[in-house]
Amino acid sequence: MMTLQDALVAYKTYARAEGKSPKTVAWVASSVGYFA
């Protein structure tokens, strides 16, 4: 089973590979991090 923390790491990798803005990646990570 994937934990929320694992999913967040996977999202960061995916978002960077897709060329998302570092600010966007940081914002999502920060927002989701409250639940981790």
Secondary structure, DSSP 8 states (H G I E B T S, - for coil): ---HHHHHHHHHHHHHHTT--HHHHHHHHHHHHTT-
